[in-house]
Amino acid sequence: MTSDGGRIGLAIDGGQVLLRFEGDVRLSLCTTLDDLIERLFDDAHPTRLLVDLGPAINIDSTCLGLIAKLGIETDRQLGFKPQIFCTNQDVQSQLDSLGLMPLFDVCGHAPTDDAQALSAAPCTAVDAQPVVLQAHRILMDLHTSNEGRFQDLVQALDRS
């Protein structure tokens, strides 16, 4: 899936699943990413899951919340932590400050699989609102400092 300079690619080989985030990954990809996460657990039943953030230059908070959802659901439904690979210090700082790293095992090397871009469905504000709300609630639940960061946004979305 691609949008505004950001892209999310997917590669599946048997039970191994690779999600690769590239460029500037933003809200416009959130509904497609959320649908992909739901389908992974319904259809693919991964035995290994790797999230490659190496090519990402930025990931917004909604997509970071969905990455957290991926980590939480992998552990809950499949009984293991997904692996994560990240070389961008800015993205790594976001992961650390929001409390995502305990959800993942760190992978020390870049995956070599080719991930094919997924088709992104058009994302309207109406479509995105429940996903944005869910993603930010997940982030607030991860770490106490996230409450102050996202409380106003969550309250505003709850009211609308």
C-alpha positions in Angstrom: 0.0 0.0 0.0 1.3 3.4 -0.9 0.3 6.9 -0.1 2.0 10.4 0.1 5.5 9.0 -0.1 4.8 6.2 2.4 4.5 2.6 1.6 3.8 -0.7 3.4 4.8 -3.9 1.7 4.0 -7.5 2.5 5.8 -10.7 1.9 4.4 -14.1 2.9 6.5 -17.3 2.6 4.8 -20.2 4.2 4.1 -19.1 7.8 6.7 -16.3 7.7 5.3 -12.8 7.3 7.3 -9.7 6.6 5.8 -6.2 6.8 8.1 -3.5 5.5 7.4 0.2 6.2 9.1 2.7 3.8 9.2 6.4 3.6 6.8 8.7 5.4 4.1 6.3 6.7 1.0 8.4 7.7 -2.7 8.3 8.6 -3.7 7.8 5.0 -2.5 4.1 5.3 -4.2 3.4 8.6 -7.4 1.7 7.5 -5.6 -0.6 5.1 -3.0 -1.4 7.7 -5.7 -2.2 10.3 -7.5 -4.5 7.8 -4.2 -6.2 7.0 -3.6 -6.9 10.7 -7.1 -8.3 11.1 -6.6 -10.6 8.1 -3.2 -11.8 9.2 -4.8 -13.5 12.3 -7.9 -14.7 10.4 -6.1 -16.0 7.3 -2.4 -16.3 7.5 -1.7 -17.8 11.0 2.0 -16.7 10.9 4.7 -18.8 12.6 7.1 -15.9 12.3 6.4 -12.2 11.9 9.0 -9.6 11.1 8.3 -5.8 11.0 11.0 -4.0 9.0 11.1 -0.3 9.8 14.6 0.1 8.3 13.4 2.0 5.2 10.9 4.2 7.1 11.8 7.9 7.6 8.7 8.7 9.7 5.7 6.9 11.1 2.8 8.8 12.6 1.2 8.0 15.9 -1.8 6.3 14.4 0.4 3.8 12.4 2.6 3.4 15.5 -0.5 2.5 17.5 -1.4 -0.1 14.9 2.1 -1.5 15.0 1.6 -1.8 18.8 -1.7 -3.6 18.0 0.2 -6.0 15.8 2.7 -6.8 18.6 -0.1 -7.2 21.2 -2.3 -9.4 19.0 0.7 -11.6 17.9 1.5 -12.4 21.5 -2.1 -12.8 22.5 -3.3 -14.9 19.6 -0.1 -16.7 18.5 2.0 -16.8 21.7 5.1 -15.2 20.4 6.5 -11.7 20.0 7.1 -10.4 16.4 10.6 -9.3 15.5 11.3 -5.7 14.7 14.2 -4.2 12.7 14.8 -0.4 12.8 17.9 1.6 11.8 16.4 5.1 11.7 17.2 6.8 15.0 14.1 9.1 14.9 11.8 6.2 14.4 13.6 4.2 17.1 13.2 7.1 19.5 9.5 7.1 18.8 9.2 3.4 19.5 11.1 3.8 22.7 9.3 6.9 24.0 5.9 5.4 23.3 6.7 2.1 25.0 6.5 -0.2 21.9 9.8 -2.0 22.2 8.7 -4.5 24.9 6.1 -5.8 22.5 8.8 -7.0 20.0 12.1 -8.9 19.8 14.8 -6.9 18.1 16.1 -8.3 14.9 19.8 -7.4 14.3 19.8 -7.6 10.6 17.7 -6.4 7.7 15.4 -8.9 6.1 16.2 -9.6 2.4 12.8 -10.7 1.3 11.0 -8.6 -1.3 7.8 -7.1 0.0 5.2 -6.3 -2.5 3.3 -3.0 -2.1 -0.3 -3.5 -1.0 -3.1 -1.8 -2.6 -4.4 1.0 -0.4 -8.1 1.7 -0.3 -9.0 5.4 -0.2 -9.1 6.5 3.4 -11.7 9.1 4.3 -11.9 10.9 7.6 -15.0 8.9 8.5 -13.3 5.6 7.7 -10.2 6.6 9.6 -11.8 7.9 12.8 -12.4 4.6 14.6 -9.0 3.3 13.6 -7.3 6.5 14.8 -9.2 6.3 18.1 -8.3 2.6 18.6 -4.6 3.2 17.8 -4.3 6.1 20.2 -6.1 4.2 23.0 -3.6 1.3 22.5 -0.8 3.8 22.8 -2.3 5.3 26.0 -2.6 1.8 27.5 1.0 1.0 26.7 2.7 3.7 28.8 1.5 6.2 31.4 3.3 9.1 29.7 1.2 8.5 26.6 -2.0 9.5 28.3 -0.9 13.1 28.4 0.2 13.0 24.8 -3.0 11.6 23.4 -5.8 12.3 25.9 -7.1 15.5 24.1 -7.2 13.7 20.8 -9.0 10.7 22.1 -11.5 12.9 24.0 -12.1 14.9 20.8 -12.6 11.8 18.7 -15.0 10.3 21.4 -17.1 13.4 21.2 -17.5 13.4 17.4 
